Amino acid sequence: MRGLGKAFFATALFYGVAGILLGLHMAMSKSHEQMPTHAHLLVIGWLSFAIFGLFYSAHESAVPRLVARAHFWLAQVSFAGLVVGLWLLFAGQTQYEPIAAVSSLGYAASFLIFVVAAIYAMRADVPLTKRQPL
């Protein structure tokens, strides 16, 4: 594994560990206010980023470099902002809700970029004579 596949998978492992540790903290403290943050860490951070890593490991050469890098950096920055925003929001700091909102929009945009990357990869698997215009 190398390139963006490795980078996405490495961050997936980090977010997975963070999600597990937050879950353990909530269980031991019997305080579950951060349940949405925990869920986002595991579903987006661990699961989605791991899938992105596996995708780019298999198809990175079929995706334009600019598209792949835009996906990686927008996903990383917006997800980090989302986790911070959710943490603050569910810690009772509601004035920081815009951080979570803007970061959510950023992550949604990064996912749309991933859709473009996936379309490039799927089209690369089709013989040139069978391709249809977008």
C-alpha positions as CSV (number, residue, x, y, z in Angstrom):
1,M,0.0,0.0,0.0
2,R,1.4,3.4,-0.9
3,G,0.4,6.9,-1.9
4,L,-3.0,8.3,-1.0
5,G,-4.3,4.8,-0.3
6,K,-1.7,4.4,2.5
7,A,-2.3,8.0,3.7
8,F,-6.1,7.5,3.9
9,F,-5.7,4.1,5.6
10,A,-3.2,5.4,8.1
11,T,-5.6,8.2,9.2
12,A,-8.5,5.7,9.3
13,L,-6.5,3.7,11.8
14,F,-5.9,6.9,13.9
15,Y,-9.6,7.8,13.8
16,G,-10.6,4.3,14.7
17,V,-8.4,4.2,17.7
18,A,-9.7,7.7,18.7
19,G,-13.3,6.5,18.4
20,I,-12.7,3.4,20.4
21,L,-10.9,5.4,23.2
22,L,-13.8,7.9,23.3
23,G,-16.3,5.0,23.6
24,L,-14.3,3.5,26.4
25,H,-14.1,6.9,28.1
26,M,-17.9,7.3,27.8
27,A,-18.5,3.8,29.2
28,M,-16.1,4.2,32.2
29,S,-17.4,7.7,33.1
30,K,-21.1,6.7,32.4
31,S,-21.3,10.0,30.5
32,H,-22.6,9.6,27.0
33,E,-22.9,13.2,25.8
34,Q,-20.2,12.6,23.2
35,M,-22.1,9.7,21.5
36,P,-22.5,11.6,18.2
37,T,-18.8,12.5,18.2
38,H,-17.9,8.8,18.9
39,A,-20.2,7.7,16.0
40,H,-18.7,10.2,13.5
41,L,-15.2,9.1,14.5
42,L,-16.0,5.5,13.8
43,V,-18.3,5.7,10.8
44,I,-16.6,8.6,8.9
45,G,-13.1,8.4,10.4
46,W,-12.6,4.7,10.5
47,L,-15.0,3.2,8.0
48,S,-15.1,5.8,5.2
49,F,-11.4,6.6,5.3
50,A,-10.5,2.9,5.3
51,I,-12.7,2.4,2.2
52,F,-11.1,5.5,0.6
53,G,-7.7,4.0,1.4
54,L,-8.6,0.7,-0.2
55,F,-10.1,2.4,-3.2
56,Y,-7.0,4.5,-3.9
57,S,-4.7,1.5,-3.3
58,A,-6.5,-0.2,-6.2
59,H,-7.3,2.7,-8.5
60,E,-5.1,5.7,-7.7
61,S,-3.5,5.6,-11.1
62,A,-6.9,5.9,-12.8
63,V,-7.8,9.1,-10.9
64,P,-6.3,12.5,-11.9
65,R,-3.8,13.6,-9.3
66,L,-5.5,16.9,-8.6
67,V,-8.9,15.2,-8.0
68,A,-7.4,12.6,-5.6
69,R,-5.3,15.2,-3.7
70,A,-8.3,17.6,-3.4
71,H,-10.4,14.7,-2.0
72,F,-7.7,13.7,0.5
73,W,-7.0,17.2,1.9
74,L,-10.6,18.5,1.9
75,A,-11.7,15.2,3.6
76,Q,-8.9,15.4,6.2
77,V,-9.3,19.1,7.1
78,S,-13.1,19.1,7.1
79,F,-13.3,15.9,9.2
80,A,-10.9,17.2,11.8
81,G,-13.0,20.4,12.0
82,L,-16.1,18.3,12.3
83,V,-14.8,16.2,15.2
84,V,-13.7,19.4,17.0
85,G,-17.0,21.1,16.3
86,L,-19.0,18.1,17.5
87,W,-16.9,17.7,20.6
88,L,-17.4,21.4,21.5
89,L,-21.1,21.3,20.7
90,F,-21.9,18.2,22.7
91,A,-19.7,19.5,25.6
92,G,-22.3,22.3,25.9
93,Q,-20.4,25.0,23.9
94,T,-23.2,25.7,21.5
95,Q,-21.6,28.9,20.2
96,Y,-19.2,26.6,18.2
97,E,-21.9,24.9,16.2
98,P,-20.9,26.8,13.1
99,I,-17.6,24.9,13.1
100,A,-19.5,21.6,12.9
101,A,-21.9,23.0,10.3
102,V,-19.2,24.4,7.9
103,S,-17.0,21.3,8.4
104,S,-20.0,19.1,7.5
105,L,-20.4,21.0,4.3
106,G,-16.7,20.6,3.6
107,Y,-16.8,16.8,4.2
108,A,-19.9,16.6,1.9
109,A,-18.0,18.4,-0.8
110,S,-15.0,16.0,-0.3
111,F,-17.4,13.1,-0.8
112,L,-18.7,14.6,-4.0
113,I,-15.0,14.8,-5.2
114,F,-14.7,11.1,-4.3
115,V,-17.7,10.4,-6.5
116,V,-15.8,12.1,-9.4
117,A,-12.7,10.0,-8.6
118,A,-14.8,6.8,-8.5
119,I,-16.3,7.7,-11.9
120,Y,-12.8,8.2,-13.4
121,A,-11.8,4.8,-12.0
122,M,-14.9,3.0,-13.3
123,R,-14.4,4.5,-16.7
124,A,-10.8,3.5,-16.8
125,D,-12.0,-0.2,-16.5
126,V,-14.1,0.2,-19.6
127,P,-12.4,-0.5,-23.0
128,L,-12.0,2.7,-25.0
129,T,-14.5,1.5,-27.7
130,K,-17.3,1.1,-25.1
131,R,-17.0,4.4,-23.3
132,Q,-19.9,6.8,-23.2
133,P,-19.6,10.5,-22.6
134,L,-20.4,11.8,-19.1
